[in-house]
């Protein structure tokens, strides 16, 4: 049996099957996503969701779904599922579902009387093309498969409405046809591995509802265009491949391409392979750049997330070329000491004090992985100096090094750290001034740079920065340590300490260079473990705080209020593991291993085979947000590597 599999009773239960989603992205920047029942529940769902860079910087849903209908003896059985207002499902094809498996690619089995039909889906790795293979496994009489495409041709953030402006005409293609609903869009080619009969009967389907958008307080109803349908006669044991892409394909090669694409997949046959499979999907390669998508289905590129996720996604999957390509792509966008925090458009947002500091951490992981030091300094030292000098001298967003060596950032209304949610024009977690993790990262960056410069015999740099490192190490505990509470302040501004219990103080322990002593580290870890640790990561705020929000859900305002006020983030667990084992050695190994193994059950929920963006702060810690998040996947991969490293220690 497949590692990830679901049975009939689970599949026909829509509460179960609609809460489990499929996702496959590719190097070209697009993706294919729906639920395991094939019913779209989000505006972001679609079989072919791809960039249209000449229109904007977002993805666009071209092919929303395909209805499959089995026809025997002039009777039709529609296998699709769609939702309409007031809880109406029509058609109700889920009742024919019998099995789902996910390895090496998603495969659904339908049974209609004596007919058994299998459906296998994959998204091409390097082109905007979805391939679906239908196989008639069992049939006692002549069978026709009718396929009806539902087209959207719209931005993922918007919804389609019936209109008279569309182009409802089609053009012939090899074993298929193509459409272009609106001027400026790519043509959508739907072709088959052998001839299929196309009937052109353009029509609109109205008021289709996306339940997840409704739950999130968003507009949730859409009209989709159906240009016609294809009929294919199948014999028992016979297969046909549907191809939907932006370019016409030589259909004689579809079967060969399908088999070749399957062989490229990391099999999702265990927990570790699921993580490796998912990790590949965040890396997008263009002609002159390689980027990390922060999460699917709605995140683009984020500087901070990129550097945090990069080691786990690349180095620990033995992909050094992609690591360096991502680093070089981001360095090309460096402005003074700052990286864009939000990219993929012509007006990048540089408002992040920690993205440049996470760059140093990513390079530090590269140095640990490769053993290179002087080589890294010779290749990247100039850019590292640019960042350090820029912070020391002062830069945008009121970022500067003070007379004690500490890094100050921001002023009223700014959000420069990872806790950056703003609602109604005001930050939910204002952290201007001296943030505890920013200064831990700052100290680590300075010390790491001195380490590299020393290896490369750059004595002038070492002399210039050694005194700064010593000054930070002295000033950090004086500024952040609170002897009465026995933990670090989260933020300090104008001499006032914010003593909220948050996971940010963890980095003063987890980073390779720590600015606090062993006693302080132990006290910090005790507080983090007792108030913030859950089975899905670390809470962003202690439940003992009056501001704590234990559930992440509701409309946009409610989600924003909860996002960094108790909601659990999985990416923090890798740093928790590193801090724990750094402090307690092998005696803490079983605790970390138990936490890691506890994540295996997430492979069968939300975005199957991947890790969600966030989880509720309260038990049972239900998943929320994006169904596949880069830094969450990456840090679980790194957590496993940390465990292995300590297991091998004598």
C-alpha positions in Angstrom: 0.0 0.0 0.0 1.1 3.5 -0.7 2.6 5.5 2.2 -0.1 8.2 1.7 -3.4 6.6 0.9 -7.0 7.1 1.6 -9.9 4.6 1.3 -13.5 4.9 0.1 -15.2 5.9 3.4 -12.6 8.7 3.9 -13.0 9.9 0.3 -16.8 10.0 0.1 -16.8 12.0 3.4 -16.4 15.5 2.0 -15.5 16.9 5.4 -12.5 14.7 5.2 -11.6 14.8 1.6 -12.1 18.5 1.0 -9.7 19.3 3.9 -6.8 17.5 2.2 -5.2 19.2 -0.7 -2.8 18.3 -3.5 -0.1 20.6 -4.7 2.6 20.2 -7.3 4.7 23.2 -8.4 7.5 23.4 -10.9 10.7 25.2 -11.8 8.8 27.5 -14.2 6.9 29.1 -11.3 3.5 27.6 -11.8 1.6 25.0 -9.9 -1.4 22.6 -10.0 -3.6 22.2 -6.9 -7.0 20.9 -5.8 -8.4 18.7 -3.1 -8.0 14.9 -3.2 -11.6 14.6 -4.3 -11.0 17.0 -7.2 -13.3 19.7 -5.9 -11.8 23.1 -5.8 -12.3 24.9 -2.5 -10.0 27.9 -3.0 -9.7 30.6 -5.6 -6.1 29.5 -5.7 -7.0 26.0 -6.9 -6.6 25.0 -10.5 -5.1 22.3 -12.6 -3.0 24.8 -14.6 -1.9 27.9 -12.6 0.9 29.7 -14.3 2.8 33.0 -14.5 1.7 35.5 -17.2 4.6 37.9 -16.7 3.6 40.3 -19.5 0.3 40.9 -17.6 1.6 41.1 -14.0 3.9 39.4 -11.5 1.3 36.9 -10.2 0.1 33.4 -11.2 -3.1 33.0 -13.2 -5.6 30.2 -13.2 -6.1 29.1 -16.8 -7.6 25.6 -16.4 -9.6 25.4 -13.3 -10.8 21.8 -13.5 -11.9 19.0 -15.8 -15.2 17.1 -15.4 -14.9 13.4 -16.2 -18.1 11.6 -17.2 -18.3 7.8 -17.9 -20.8 6.9 -20.5 -22.2 3.4 -21.0 -25.4 2.2 -22.6 -26.4 5.9 -23.1 -26.2 6.5 -19.4 -23.9 9.2 -18.0 -22.1 9.1 -14.6 -20.3 12.4 -13.8 -17.2 11.8 -11.6 -16.7 15.5 -10.7 -17.6 17.5 -7.6 -18.4 21.2 -7.4 -19.8 23.3 -4.6 -22.6 25.9 -4.9 -24.2 28.1 -2.2 -26.1 26.7 0.7 -24.0 23.5 0.8 -25.1 22.2 -2.5 -22.8 19.7 -4.3 -23.4 19.1 -8.0 -22.4 16.8 -9.5 -21.7 14.4 -6.7 -18.9 12.3 -8.3 -17.2 11.7 -4.9 -19.7 8.8 -4.3 -17.8 6.9 -7.0 -14.4 7.3 -5.4 -12.8 4.1 -4.1 -9.1 4.8 -3.4 -6.4 7.5 -3.4 -2.6 7.0 -3.4 0.1 9.6 -3.7 3.3 7.8 -4.7 4.9 8.3 -7.0 2.2 10.7 -8.3 -1.5 11.2 -7.2 -3.8 8.4 -8.4 -7.5 8.2 -7.9 -9.7 5.1 -8.5 -13.4 5.5 -9.4 -15.9 2.6 -9.7 -19.2 3.0 -11.6 -21.0 -0.3 -11.7 -18.7 -2.6 -13.6 -16.4 0.2 -14.7 -13.2 1.0 -12.8 -11.3 4.1 -14.0 -8.0 5.3 -12.7 -6.8 8.9 -12.9 -3.1 9.8 -12.5 -2.0 13.4 -12.4 1.4 15.2 -12.7 2.7 18.7 -13.3 5.7 18.9 -15.7 8.9 19.9 -14.0 10.2 22.5 -16.4 7.3 23.7 -18.4 3.7 25.0 -17.9 1.9 21.7 -18.6 -0.3 19.4 -16.6 -0.6 15.8 -17.7 -3.4 13.4 -16.7 -3.5 9.7 -17.6 -6.8 7.9 -17.6 -6.9 4.1 -17.6 -10.0 2.0 -18.0 -9.0 -0.8 -15.6 -12.3 -2.7 -15.8 -15.3 -2.6 -18.2 -17.8 -5.1 -19.4 -19.2 -3.1 -22.4 -18.2 -0.2 -24.7 -17.2 2.8 -22.6 -16.9 6.5 -23.5 -15.0 9.0 -21.4 -16.3 12.6 -21.8 -14.0 15.4 -20.6 -15.3 18.9 -20.0 -12.7 21.7 -19.3 -13.7 24.6 -17.0 -11.7 27.7 -17.9 -11.0 30.8 -15.7 -8.2 32.9 -17.3 -7.8 35.2 -14.3 -5.4 36.2 -11.7 -5.2 33.9 -8.6 -6.3 36.8 -6.3 -9.5 37.5 -8.3 -12.5 35.6 -9.4 -14.0 35.1 -12.8 -17.5 36.5 -13.7 -19.6 35.7 -16.8 -19.1 38.4 -19.4 -19.5 39.1 -23.1 -15.9 40.2 -23.7 -14.4 36.8 -23.9 -13.3 35.1 -27.1 -15.3 31.9 -27.2 -13.8 30.6 -30.4 -11.3 27.7 -30.6 -8.5 26.6 -32.9 -7.6 23.1 -34.0 -4.4 21.6 -32.6 -2.8 18.1 -32.9 -5.3 15.7 -31.3 -7.0 18.6 -29.6 -7.9 22.3 -29.6 -6.8 25.6 -28.1 -8.5 28.6 -26.6 -7.5 32.1 -25.6 -10.4 33.6 -23.5 -8.9 37.1 -23.4 -6.4 39.1 -25.4 -3.0 39.2 -23.8 -3.2 35.7 -22.3 -1.3 32.6 -23.5 -3.3 30.2 -25.5 -4.3 27.1 -23.6 -3.8 23.9 -25.6 -5.7 20.8 -24.6 -4.4 17.7 -26.5 -4.6 13.9 -26.2 -2.2 11.0 -26.8 -4.7 9.9 -29.5 -7.5 11.4 -31.4 -10.5 12.7 -29.3 -13.7 14.1 -30.7 -14.3 17.7 -29.7 -17.8 19.3 -29.6 -17.8 23.0 -29.3 -20.8 24.2 -27.1 -19.7 27.3 -25.2 -21.5 27.9 -21.9 -21.0 29.5 -18.5 -21.4 27.7 -15.1 -22.5 30.2 -12.6 -22.0 30.8 -8.9 -19.5 28.1 -8.1 -18.5 28.4 -4.4 -15.1 28.1 -2.8 -15.7 27.2 0.8 -12.2 28.1 2.1 -12.6 31.6 0.8 -15.9 31.9 2.4 -14.4 30.8 5.8 -11.7 33.4 5.4 -14.3 36.2 4.8 -13.3 36.6 1.1 -15.4 36.8 -2.0 -16.1 33.2 -2.7 -18.3 32.7 -5.8 -17.1 32.4 -9.4 -18.5 31.8 -12.9 -16.4 29.5 -15.1 -16.5 29.1 -18.9 -16.9 25.7 -20.5 -16.1 25.9 -24.2 -17.2 22.3 -25.0 -16.3 18.7 -24.4 -14.1 15.8 -25.6 -15.3 12.2 -26.2 -12.9 9.3 -26.2 -13.8 5.7 -26.6 -11.8 3.4 -24.3 -11.3 -0.4 -24.2 -10.5 -2.3 -21.0 -6.9 -1.9 -20.1 -6.5 1.1 -22.5 -5.0 4.5 -21.4 -5.2 8.0 -22.7 -3.2 11.0 -21.7 -4.6 14.5 -21.5 -2.1 17.4 -21.9 -3.0 21.0 -21.0 -0.2 23.5 -21.6 0.7 26.9 -23.1 2.4 25.4 -26.2 1.2 22.9 -28.8 2.8 19.5 -28.1 3.7 16.6 -30.5 1.2 14.2 -29.1 3.2 11.1 -30.1 5.6 12.0 -27.2 3.0 12.4 -24.5 3.3 8.8 -23.2 7.1 9.1 -23.1 7.0 12.4 -21.4 4.6 11.1 -18.8 6.8 8.2 -17.9 9.9 10.4 -17.9 8.3 12.9 -15.5 7.2 10.1 -13.1 10.8 8.9 -12.9 12.0 12.4 -11.8 9.8 12.4 -8.7 11.3 11.7 -5.3 8.9 8.9 -4.2 6.6 9.9 -1.3 7.1 6.5 0.3 8.2 7.7 3.8 8.3 10.9 5.9 11.8 12.0 4.9 11.1 11.5 1.2 7.9 13.5 1.5 9.9 16.4 2.9 12.6 16.1 0.1 9.8 15.9 -2.5 8.2 19.0 -1.1 11.5 20.9 -0.8 12.1 20.7 -4.5 8.9 22.5 -5.3 9.9 25.8 -3.7 12.9 26.4 -6.1 12.0 28.3 -9.2 14.5 28.8 -12.0 14.3 31.5 -14.6 16.7 32.5 -17.3 18.9 34.7 -15.2 17.7 34.0 -11.6 16.9 31.3 -9.2 14.4 32.0 -6.4 12.6 30.4 -3.4 8.9 30.6 -3.2 8.0 31.2 0.4 4.8 29.1 0.3 2.0 27.8 -1.8 -0.5 28.6 -3.1 -0.3 32.4 -2.5 3.2 33.4 -1.3 5.8 34.8 -3.7 9.5 35.4 -2.9 10.4 36.8 0.5 14.0 37.7 1.3 13.8 36.7 5.0 12.1 33.4 4.2 14.5 32.6 1.4 17.6 32.8 3.6 16.0 30.9 6.5 14.7 28.1 4.2 17.7 27.9 1.8 20.0 25.5 3.7 17.3 22.9 4.4 15.9 23.1 0.9 19.3 22.9 -0.9 22.4 22.0 1.1 20.7 19.1 2.9 19.4 17.8 -0.4 22.9 17.9 -1.8 22.1 20.8 -4.2 24.9 23.3 -3.7 24.4 24.7 -7.3 20.9 25.9 -6.4 22.1 27.3 -3.0 24.7 29.4 -4.8 22.3 30.4 -7.6 19.7 31.7 -5.0 22.4 33.5 -3.1 23.7 35.2 -6.3 20.1 36.1 -7.4 19.5 37.9 -4.1 22.9 39.6 -4.0 22.1 41.1 -7.4 19.2 42.9 -5.6 21.2 44.1 -2.6 20.7 47.9 -2.0 23.2 49.2 0.5 23.0 46.7 3.3 19.4 45.7 2.6 17.8 42.8 0.6 14.3 43.1 -0.8 11.9 41.4 1.7 9.2 41.0 -0.9 10.2 40.4 -4.4 9.0 39.3 -7.8 7.8 42.8 -8.9 9.2 46.1 -10.1 8.9 47.8 -6.7 10.6 45.6 -4.1 10.0 46.3 -0.4 13.3 46.6 1.5 11.7 47.0 4.9 13.5 44.1 6.7 16.3 44.5 9.2 16.8 40.8 9.7 16.8 39.5 6.0 20.5 40.6 5.6 21.4 39.0 8.9 19.7 35.7 7.9 21.9 35.9 4.8 24.9 35.6 7.1 23.3 32.6 8.8 22.6 30.9 5.5 26.3 31.4 4.4 27.3 30.1 7.8 25.4 26.9 7.2 27.1 26.7 3.8 30.5 27.0 5.5 29.6 24.3 8.0 28.3 22.0 5.1 31.3 22.5 2.8 34.1 23.3 5.2 35.0 26.3 3.1 36.0 29.5 4.8 38.6 31.6 3.0 37.0 30.7 -0.3 33.6 32.0 0.9 35.3 35.2 2.1 37.1 35.7 -1.2 33.9 35.2 -3.1 31.3 36.9 -0.9 33.4 39.0 1.6 32.9 42.3 -0.3 29.1 42.0 -0.1 29.3 40.9 3.6 31.4 44.0 4.3 28.8 46.1 2.5 26.0 44.9 4.8 28.0 45.2 8.0 29.4 48.7 7.2 25.9 49.8 6.1 24.4 48.8 9.4 27.3 50.3 11.3 27.0 53.6 9.6 23.2 53.7 9.5 20.8 53.1 6.7 17.1 53.4 5.8 14.2 52.7 8.3 16.2 54.1 11.2 18.5 51.2 11.2 21.9 51.9 12.9 24.5 50.5 15.3 24.6 52.5 18.5 27.6 53.4 20.7 27.3 50.0 22.5 27.5 48.0 19.3 23.8 47.0 19.3 21.5 47.3 16.3 18.6 49.7 16.5 15.8 49.5 13.9 12.6 51.2 13.1 10.3 53.8 14.5 6.5 54.2 15.1 4.4 52.4 12.5 7.3 50.3 11.0 7.5 46.5 11.0 11.0 45.4 10.2 11.2 42.0 11.9 9.5 38.7 11.0 6.5 39.7 13.3 5.4 42.2 10.7 1.6 42.0 10.5 -0.2 45.4 10.1 -4.0 45.9 10.4 -5.8 49.2 10.0 -2.5 50.8 9.5 -1.1 49.7 12.9 1.4 46.9 13.7 -0.1 44.1 15.8 3.3 43.5 17.4 5.3 46.7 17.3 8.9 45.8 17.9 10.8 48.9 17.1 14.1 49.7 18.8 16.3 46.8 19.9 14.8 43.4 19.0 16.2 40.4 20.8 16.7 38.1 17.8 17.9 40.9 15.5 20.8 41.6 17.9 21.5 37.9 18.4 21.7 37.6 14.6 23.8 40.8 14.4 26.3 39.4 16.9 26.4 36.1 15.1 27.0 37.8 11.7 29.9 39.9 13.0 31.5 36.9 14.7 31.1 34.7 11.6 32.5 37.3 9.4 35.6 37.6 11.6 35.9 33.8 11.4 35.9 33.9 7.6 38.2 36.9 7.4 40.7 35.3 9.8 40.8 32.2 7.6 41.5 34.4 4.6 44.1 36.5 6.4 42.1 39.7 6.1 43.7 41.2 9.2 42.4 44.7 8.6 38.8 43.5 8.7 39.4 41.5 11.9 41.0 44.5 13.6 38.1 46.7 12.6 35.4 44.4 13.9 36.9 42.5 16.8 36.2 45.3 19.3 32.6 45.6 18.0 32.0 41.9 18.6 33.3 42.2 22.2 31.2 45.3 22.7 28.0 43.5 21.6 28.7 40.5 23.8 29.0 42.9 26.8 26.0 45.1 25.9 23.6 42.3 24.9 22.9 40.8 28.3 22.9 44.2 29.9 20.2 45.3 27.5 18.0 42.2 27.3 18.5 40.0 30.3 16.0 40.4 33.1 17.2 38.8 36.4 13.8 39.0 38.0 12.0 37.2 35.2 15.0 35.0 34.3 14.6 35.4 30.5 15.4 37.9 27.8 13.2 40.9 26.9 11.6 40.6 23.5 12.3 44.2 22.6 13.7 47.3 24.2 12.9 50.9 23.2 13.8 54.0 25.1 14.9 51.9 28.0 11.6 50.1 28.3 11.6 46.4 28.2 8.8 44.4 26.6 8.8 41.2 28.6 6.4 39.3 26.5 7.3 35.6 26.3 8.0 35.0 22.6 10.2 32.6 20.7 12.6 35.4 19.5 14.9 35.0 22.5 15.5 31.4 21.4 18.0 32.6 18.8 20.4 33.9 21.4 20.9 30.2 22.3 20.5 28.5 18.9 22.9 30.5 16.8 26.5 29.3 16.5 27.7 32.4 18.3 25.7 33.3 21.4 25.9 36.6 23.2 24.7 35.1 26.6 26.3 32.7 29.1 25.3 29.1 29.7 23.2 29.9 32.8 21.1 32.5 30.8 20.8 30.0 27.9 19.4 27.3 30.2 16.9 29.7 31.7 15.8 30.9 28.3 15.3 27.3 27.1 13.3 26.4 30.2 10.9 29.3 29.6 10.6 28.5 25.9 9.9 24.8 26.6 7.4 25.4 29.3 5.3 28.1 27.7 5.9 28.1 23.9 6.7 24.5 22.8 4.0 22.5 21.1 4.0 19.3 19.0 3.8 21.5 15.8 6.5 24.1 16.6 6.7 27.1 18.9 3.9 29.5 19.8 4.5 33.1 19.0 3.3 34.3 22.4 2.8 32.6 25.7 -0.7 31.4 26.6 -0.2 33.2 29.9 -0.3 36.5 28.2 -3.7 38.4 28.1 -3.0 39.1 24.4 -2.7 35.4 23.5 -4.9 34.0 20.7 -5.2 30.3 20.7 -6.8 29.8 17.3 -5.8 31.0 13.8 -8.9 31.5 11.7 -11.8 33.7 10.8 -11.7 36.7 8.5 -8.6 38.6 7.5 -8.7 40.9 10.6 -9.1 38.0 13.0 -6.3 36.0 11.4 -4.0 39.1 11.5 -4.8 39.5 15.2 -3.8 35.9 15.9 -0.8 35.5 13.5 2.0 36.4 15.9 -0.1 36.4 19.1 0.0 32.7 19.9 -0.2 31.0 16.5 2.4 28.2 16.1 5.2 28.4 13.5 6.9 25.1 12.6 10.1 26.8 11.2 11.1 27.6 14.7 11.4 24.0 15.7 14.7 23.5 13.9 16.3 26.3 15.9 14.7 24.8 19.1 16.3 21.5 18.3 19.7 23.1 17.7 19.5 25.1 20.9 18.4 22.1 23.0 21.2 19.8 21.7 23.8 22.5 21.9 22.9 23.1 25.5 22.2 19.5 26.7 24.0 17.3 24.2 23.0 13.7 23.6 21.0 13.7 26.9 18.4 15.9 25.1 18.3 13.8 21.9 15.3 11.6 22.7 13.2 14.7 23.4 14.1 16.2 20.0 13.7 12.9 18.1 10.2 12.5 19.6 9.2 16.0 18.5 10.5 15.3 15.0 8.7 12.0 14.6 5.5 13.6 15.8 5.4 15.6 12.6 4.9 12.5 10.5 1.1 12.6 10.9 1.1 16.0 9.1 1.9 14.2 5.9 -1.7 13.0 5.8 -3.5 16.3 6.4 -3.9 19.8 4.9 -1.4 19.9 2.0 -0.6 16.2 1.9 3.1 15.4 1.9 4.1 18.9 3.0 4.0 21.2 6.1 1.5 24.0 6.6 2.3 27.6 7.2 1.0 27.7 10.7 -0.9 25.7 13.4 -3.3 26.8 16.2 -1.7 27.6 19.4 -4.3 25.6 21.3 -4.5 21.8 21.1 -5.1 19.9 18.9 -3.0 22.4 16.9 -5.0 22.3 13.7 -3.2 23.4 10.5 -3.9 26.8 8.9 -2.6 29.3 6.3 -0.8 28.1 3.2 -0.8 24.4 2.7 3.0 24.2 1.9 5.5 26.5 3.5 9.2 26.6 2.5 10.8 27.4 5.8 8.7 24.9 7.7 9.7 22.1 5.3 13.3 23.2 5.3 13.7 23.4 9.1 12.2 19.9 9.6 14.8 18.6 7.1 17.5 20.5 9.0 16.1 19.1 12.3 16.6 15.6 11.0 20.2 16.4 10.0 20.9 17.8 13.5 19.5 14.7 15.1 21.7 12.5 12.8 24.7 14.6 13.7 24.3 14.1 17.4 23.4 10.4 17.0 26.8 9.9 15.3 28.7 11.7 18.1 30.7 9.5 20.4 
